[in-house]
Amino acid sequence: MERMKKMKLYGMQRSFKHATENQSLATLTPDELVNLLVESEWDDRQNRSLERSIKNAKFRYKASVESLDFNPERMLDKNQILRLADCSFIQKAENVLITGSTGTGKSYLACAIGNQACSLGYKVVYANATRLFTQLKMGKADGSAIKDMARLEKQDLLILDDFGIQPLDAQSRMLLMEIVEDRHGKRSTLFTSQLPVQVWYEVIGDETLADAILDRVVHDAHRLELKGESLRRKRKTEEEND
């Protein structure tokens, strides 16, 4: 067991320790014991890999598809969500656009899809759009932007949350164009926004760049428009009434 630990075979070590403590080794044939140890190590490594992926993604919410609220007033198509949950859209390098008023659960839904992608082995990163552009602009000054952009390009799914909170300046427009161009046809990007897609032209600002960006983002994208009252306001009202 000590050698297992030094070799970082933690799942195998725990399983072997459990079997010795419960005196179940004698009941196992050699092939059953090997199978038990290998399966335990495999599961342990898969779990640790998933934990790392979720940690590196830096999701805003600890969300899951199973915990989503499919109240009819939200206009959330369960069949569409289940299709997205199999993450075949990532295999096809398709985008997802989630729009709706503030508090309708756009970010939570995006994180649920992101968590599901992590569980299926995809590399995912979540970022608030405004903060990401600010970080990248600062990176242009100190030289770290190249590394940051390369990291974004490698992600199977990039989640840009709260896109369009404020109009883009010239530098942010160029950064968005670079991100979209790097990922177009190769990787998936998920946008959430309080603004309907037709208003994104005004947010981007430059008509030529807006055409180029949205042509790559919107074409064949999966669209979800959430309705209903703010979930945050609804929860607050329920708590006050309790």
C-alpha positions in Angstrom: 0.0 0.0 0.0 2.9 2.3 0.7 4.3 1.7 -2.8 0.9 2.3 -4.3 0.8 5.7 -2.5 4.3 6.6 -3.8 3.2 5.7 -7.3 0.1 7.8 -6.8 -2.2 4.9 -7.3 -4.6 6.4 -4.7 -7.8 4.7 -5.9 -6.0 1.3 -6.0 -4.6 1.9 -2.5 -7.9 2.8 -0.9 -9.6 -0.2 -2.5 -6.9 -2.6 -1.4 -6.9 -1.2 2.1 -10.7 -1.5 2.3 -10.5 -5.1 1.1 -7.9 -6.1 3.7 -9.8 -4.4 6.5 -13.0 -6.1 5.6 -11.2 -9.4 5.1 -12.7 -9.8 1.6 -9.4 -10.6 -0.1 -9.8 -14.3 0.6 -13.2 -14.4 -1.3 -11.7 -12.8 -4.5 -10.1 -14.8 -7.3 -6.9 -13.2 -8.7 -8.7 -11.8 -11.7 -11.5 -10.4 -9.6 -8.9 -8.7 -7.4 -7.1 -7.2 -10.3 -10.4 -6.0 -11.8 -11.4 -4.4 -8.5 -8.1 -2.6 -8.2 -8.0 -1.4 -11.8 -11.6 -0.2 -11.7 -11.0 1.7 -8.4 -8.0 3.4 -9.8 -9.8 4.3 -13.1 -12.8 5.8 -11.2 -10.5 7.7 -8.9 -8.6 9.2 -11.8 -11.7 10.1 -13.7 -13.2 11.8 -10.6 -10.0 13.8 -10.0 -9.8 14.8 -13.6 -13.4 16.0 -13.5 -12.7 18.0 -10.3 -9.7 19.7 -12.0 -11.7 20.5 -15.1 -14.5 22.1 -13.1 -12.0 24.0 -10.9 -10.1 25.3 -14.0 -13.4 26.3 -15.7 -14.1 28.7 -12.9 -17.9 28.5 -13.2 -20.0 31.2 -11.7 -22.5 28.6 -10.3 -22.3 25.0 -9.3 -25.1 24.0 -11.6 -26.4 20.9 -13.2 -28.8 20.0 -16.0 -30.8 17.9 -13.5 -31.4 20.9 -11.2 -32.8 23.2 -14.0 -36.3 24.7 -13.5 -38.5 23.8 -16.5 -41.5 25.9 -15.4 -43.6 26.5 -18.5 -43.5 30.3 -18.1 -39.7 30.2 -18.6 -40.2 28.9 -22.2 -37.3 26.5 -21.6 -37.6 23.6 -24.0 -36.6 20.5 -22.1 -36.0 18.5 -25.2 -33.7 21.2 -26.6 -31.7 21.3 -23.3 -31.4 17.5 -23.2 -30.0 17.6 -26.8 -27.5 20.2 -25.7 -26.6 18.1 -22.7 -25.2 15.4 -24.8 -22.7 18.0 -26.0 -22.9 16.9 -29.7 -22.9 20.6 -30.5 -19.3 20.7 -29.2 -18.3 17.9 -31.5 -19.8 19.9 -34.4 -18.2 23.1 -33.2 -21.6 24.8 -33.0 -22.4 27.9 -30.9 -25.1 28.5 -28.3 -26.8 31.8 -27.7 -28.9 32.3 -24.5 -30.8 35.6 -24.2 -33.4 36.9 -21.7 -34.0 39.6 -19.1 -31.9 39.9 -16.0 -32.5 37.2 -13.4 -34.1 34.7 -15.7 -31.3 32.1 -15.2 -29.1 32.5 -18.2 -25.8 32.2 -16.3 -27.0 29.3 -14.3 -28.1 27.5 -17.5 -24.8 28.2 -19.1 -22.9 26.8 -16.1 -25.1 23.7 -16.1 -24.2 23.0 -19.8 -20.6 23.8 -19.0 -20.5 21.4 -16.1 -22.1 18.7 -18.2 -19.4 19.2 -20.9 -16.7 18.8 -18.2 -18.3 15.6 -17.0 -18.0 14.3 -20.6 -14.3 15.1 -20.8 -14.4 18.5 -22.7 -12.2 21.4 -21.8 -14.4 24.4 -20.7 -13.7 27.9 -19.4 -16.3 30.4 -18.1 -15.7 34.1 -18.3 -17.6 37.3 -17.7 -17.3 39.0 -21.1 -16.6 42.5 -19.8 -14.0 41.3 -17.3 -12.4 39.1 -19.9 -11.9 42.0 -22.4 -10.5 44.1 -19.6 -8.0 41.4 -18.7 -7.0 40.8 -22.3 -6.5 44.6 -22.9 -4.2 44.7 -19.8 -2.4 41.7 -21.2 -1.7 43.5 -24.4 0.3 46.0 -22.3 2.3 43.5 -20.3 2.7 40.8 -23.0 0.5 38.1 -21.3 -2.4 38.4 -23.8 -0.8 36.0 -26.3 -0.7 33.3 -23.6 -4.3 34.1 -22.6 -5.6 34.0 -26.1 -3.8 30.7 -26.8 -5.5 29.2 -23.7 -8.9 30.4 -24.9 -8.4 28.9 -28.3 -7.7 25.5 -26.9 -11.0 25.3 -24.9 -13.6 23.0 -26.4 -16.3 25.3 -25.0 -15.8 29.0 -24.1 -18.7 30.5 -22.1 -18.9 34.3 -22.5 -21.4 35.5 -19.9 -23.3 38.8 -19.8 -22.2 39.8 -23.3 -23.4 43.3 -24.2 -23.6 44.8 -20.7 -21.8 47.8 -22.2 -20.8 48.8 -25.8 -17.4 47.5 -27.0 -14.6 49.9 -27.6 -12.3 49.5 -30.6 -9.8 47.3 -28.7 -12.5 45.0 -27.3 -14.1 44.7 -30.8 -10.7 43.5 -32.2 -10.3 41.1 -29.3 -13.7 39.6 -29.9 -13.0 39.3 -33.6 -9.8 37.5 -32.8 -11.5 35.1 -30.4 -14.4 34.4 -32.8 -12.0 33.9 -35.7 -9.8 31.5 -33.8 -12.7 29.4 -32.8 -14.9 29.5 -35.9 -15.5 26.0 -37.3 -13.1 24.5 -34.7 -14.5 25.1 -31.2 -17.9 26.0 -29.6 -18.7 29.3 -27.9 -21.7 30.0 -25.6 -22.9 33.5 -25.2 -25.4 34.8 -22.6 -26.9 38.3 -22.9 -29.7 40.4 -21.6 -30.0 41.8 -25.2 -31.7 40.1 -28.1 -29.3 39.1 -30.8 -30.5 41.8 -33.3 -29.2 44.5 -30.9 -25.7 43.0 -30.8 -24.7 45.0 -33.9 -25.2 48.2 -31.8 -23.1 46.7 -28.9 -20.2 45.8 -31.2 -20.4 49.2 -32.7 -18.4 48.9 -36.0 -20.8 47.7 -38.8 -18.1 45.9 -40.8 -16.7 44.1 -37.8 -20.2 43.4 -36.4 -21.1 41.7 -39.7 -17.9 39.6 -39.7 -18.3 38.6 -36.0 -22.0 37.8 -36.0 -21.8 35.9 -39.3 -19.4 33.5 -37.6 -21.3 33.4 -34.2 -25.0 33.3 -35.2 -24.9 31.1 -38.3 -26.4 27.7 -37.3 -26.2 28.6 -33.6 -28.6 27.0 -31.0 -30.8 29.8 -29.6 -32.6 29.9 -26.3 -34.6 32.9 -25.2 -35.6 32.7 -21.5 -38.9 34.3 -20.4 -40.7 34.8 -17.1 -40.0 36.9 -14.0 -36.6 37.2 -12.4 -35.8 34.0 -10.4 -33.7 36.0 -7.9 -36.7 38.3 -7.3 -39.0 35.3 -7.1 -36.8 33.5 -4.5 -36.5 36.7 -2.5 -40.3 37.1 -2.4 -40.8 33.5 -1.4 -38.3 33.9 1.4 -40.0 37.0 2.7 -43.4 35.2 2.6 -42.1 32.2 4.5 
